Amino acid sequence: MADPLAFPLSFAEFQARLKISVSEFYINTPMQIDRTAGGVPLPAQTGESNWRGSFSLPPTNNRSDAARIDALLSVLNTPGASFLVHDPVKTHPADDPAGTILGAATPTIAQLDANDARMVKLQGMPSQYWLRGGDFIGWQYGSNPTRYALHRVVSDIQSGPLGTTDWLQVTPPIQPGVVVSDPVTLIKPVIKARLEPNPAYGAHRSGRAEGAQFSFVQIVGV
């Protein structure tokens, strides 16, 4: 007897089964802006920054495939359900679109700035390896549960001859619990996410299924 699916669903169990036609993947920072009596804006962050996204699937004439996706969405549209997901468009560093330059290198965190959670140094990169502004980097950290961090590099930076970078800025800021020597992922780094309520399963006609549409939000800290 097969075991029930365990959360978070892996990339192979969920995202790899989707034919995605339109996607969004972005950082959301909750903000509130009050104003003084004189009209001066007073912006304040009201919560942790997190990743949000949405996928739209194309119509299909394969009703069985559509039903399979509907079943997975139904499983994920329950309390406590989660899945691993990455940006389907931006999967590799800009200067290494096939990952061949990175090869078998195993980058890790070299140093963290105790006074500025935006800053990090990496080590274990290939010599003279470029990360460009907008490239994704990520890592897993902690245990029980394992947490998944995803960041964008803000500005271009190149590793030195020994494969270590200078300080680089990332967004969103790095969460507590990350430590030096944590492994860094440069290719298809993931977040742990949950579905937003009420995904659109898509209308079904005889012999044709409209594509499902759904949104998701990163689970931070759990």
C-alpha positions in Angstrom: 0.0 0.0 0.0 1.4 3.4 -1.0 2.0 5.9 1.8 0.1 9.3 1.7 2.0 12.3 0.4 4.2 14.0 3.0 4.6 17.7 3.3 6.3 19.7 1.9 5.7 18.1 -1.5 9.0 18.0 -3.3 9.6 19.7 -6.7 9.1 16.3 -8.4 5.8 15.7 -6.7 4.2 19.0 -7.6 5.9 21.7 -9.7 7.6 19.3 -12.1 4.1 18.0 -13.1 2.8 21.5 -14.1 2.9 23.0 -17.6 3.1 26.7 -16.6 2.1 29.3 -19.1 2.2 32.4 -16.9 3.9 32.9 -13.6 4.6 35.6 -11.0 7.3 35.3 -8.3 8.0 38.4 -6.1 8.9 39.7 -2.7 6.0 41.1 -0.7 6.8 43.5 2.2 3.8 44.4 4.3 3.7 48.2 4.8 1.5 50.8 6.4 1.8 54.5 5.7 0.5 57.0 8.2 0.8 60.7 7.9 1.4 63.5 10.3 -1.0 66.4 10.6 1.2 68.3 8.1 0.9 65.5 5.6 4.4 64.0 6.0 4.3 60.2 5.2 5.4 57.9 8.0 6.0 54.5 6.4 6.4 51.4 8.7 6.9 47.8 7.9 4.2 45.7 9.6 5.4 42.2 9.1 8.2 40.0 7.7 9.0 40.2 4.0 8.1 37.0 2.2 7.8 35.5 -1.3 4.5 35.3 -3.1 3.7 33.9 -6.5 1.1 32.6 -8.9 0.9 30.1 -11.7 -1.5 29.8 -14.6 -1.7 26.6 -16.5 -2.7 26.4 -20.2 -5.8 24.7 -21.5 -5.4 21.0 -22.3 -7.3 18.4 -24.2 -5.9 15.7 -21.8 -8.6 15.5 -19.2 -6.7 12.9 -17.3 -3.7 15.2 -16.8 -6.0 18.0 -15.7 -7.7 15.7 -13.2 -4.3 14.7 -11.8 -3.4 18.4 -11.2 -6.9 19.0 -9.6 -6.2 16.2 -7.2 -2.9 17.7 -6.1 -4.4 21.1 -5.7 -7.1 19.6 -3.5 -4.5 18.0 -1.3 -2.6 21.2 -1.0 -5.7 23.3 -0.3 -5.9 21.9 3.3 -4.6 23.2 6.6 -0.9 22.3 7.2 -0.2 21.4 3.6 2.9 22.8 1.9 5.2 22.4 -1.1 8.6 23.4 -2.5 8.6 25.7 -5.4 11.0 27.9 -7.4 10.7 30.6 -10.0 10.1 28.6 -13.2 11.6 31.5 -15.4 14.7 32.5 -13.5 16.4 29.2 -12.7 20.1 29.8 -13.0 22.6 32.6 -12.5 22.5 35.0 -15.5 26.1 34.2 -16.6 25.8 30.5 -16.1 22.4 29.6 -17.8 23.2 25.8 -17.9 25.1 25.6 -14.6 28.2 24.3 -16.4 30.5 26.9 -14.9 29.3 26.1 -11.4 29.8 22.5 -12.1 30.4 20.4 -9.0 31.3 23.4 -6.8 29.6 23.5 -3.5 29.2 27.1 -2.3 28.6 27.8 1.4 28.1 30.9 3.6 31.5 32.3 4.5 30.5 35.2 6.7 27.4 36.9 8.1 27.1 40.5 9.2 25.8 40.6 12.8 24.8 44.2 12.4 23.2 44.1 8.9 21.0 41.1 7.9 21.2 42.2 4.3 24.9 41.3 3.9 26.6 38.0 3.4 29.9 36.5 2.0 30.0 33.3 0.0 32.8 30.8 -0.4 33.4 27.6 -2.4 32.5 29.2 -5.7 34.4 28.7 -8.9 37.2 31.2 -9.4 36.0 34.5 -10.9 32.4 33.4 -10.8 29.8 36.1 -11.5 26.6 36.7 -9.7 24.4 39.4 -11.2 21.8 41.6 -9.7 18.6 39.7 -9.7 20.1 36.2 -9.5 18.6 33.9 -6.9 20.5 32.3 -4.1 19.1 30.1 -1.4 19.8 27.7 1.4 18.3 25.4 3.9 18.9 25.9 7.6 17.7 24.7 11.0 16.0 21.4 11.7 12.7 20.2 13.0 11.5 21.8 10.8 14.0 22.5 8.0 13.6 26.0 6.8 14.1 27.3 3.2 15.5 30.7 2.5 15.4 32.5 -0.9 17.1 35.8 -1.7 17.9 37.9 -4.7 21.4 39.4 -5.2 21.1 43.1 -5.4 24.2 44.1 -7.3 26.7 42.3 -9.6 29.6 40.7 -7.7 32.5 38.3 -8.8 34.2 35.8 -6.6 37.9 36.0 -6.1 40.6 33.6 -7.3 39.9 31.3 -4.4 36.1 31.3 -4.9 35.2 33.7 -2.1 33.1 36.8 -2.6 33.3 40.1 -0.9 30.2 41.3 1.0 27.1 41.2 -1.2 23.7 42.5 -0.4 20.6 40.3 -0.7 16.9 40.9 -0.5 14.9 40.1 1.6 17.0 40.3 4.7 18.5 37.0 6.1 16.4 35.3 8.8 17.8 34.4 12.2 19.1 30.9 12.5 21.3 30.9 9.4 24.9 30.1 10.2 28.3 30.1 8.6 29.0 27.0 6.4 25.4 26.4 5.6 25.3 25.1 1.9 24.2 27.6 -0.7 22.0 26.8 -3.7 22.5 28.8 -6.9 20.4 26.7 -9.3 16.6 26.4 -8.8 16.7 27.4 -5.1 13.2 26.8 -3.5 10.9 28.2 -1.0 8.5 26.3 1.2 5.0 27.6 0.3 1.3 27.1 1.0 -1.6 27.7 -1.4 -3.7 30.7 -1.0 -7.3 29.6 -0.3 -9.7 28.7 -3.1 -7.5 27.9 -6.1 -9.2 28.1 -9.5 -9.4 24.6 -10.8 -10.5 25.8 -14.3 -13.7 25.1 -16.2 -14.1 21.7 -17.9 -15.8 21.1 -21.2 -16.3 17.9 -23.1 -12.8 16.9 -24.1 -11.1 20.1 -22.9 -10.1 21.5 -19.5 -9.2 25.2 -19.0 -6.0 25.6 -17.1 -6.0 25.9 -13.3 -4.8 29.1 -11.7 -3.5 29.5 -8.1 -1.5 31.7 -5.9 0.9 30.8 -3.1 2.8 32.4 -0.2 6.1 31.5 1.4 6.0 29.9 4.9 8.6 31.7 7.0 10.1 30.3 10.2 8.1 27.0 10.4 
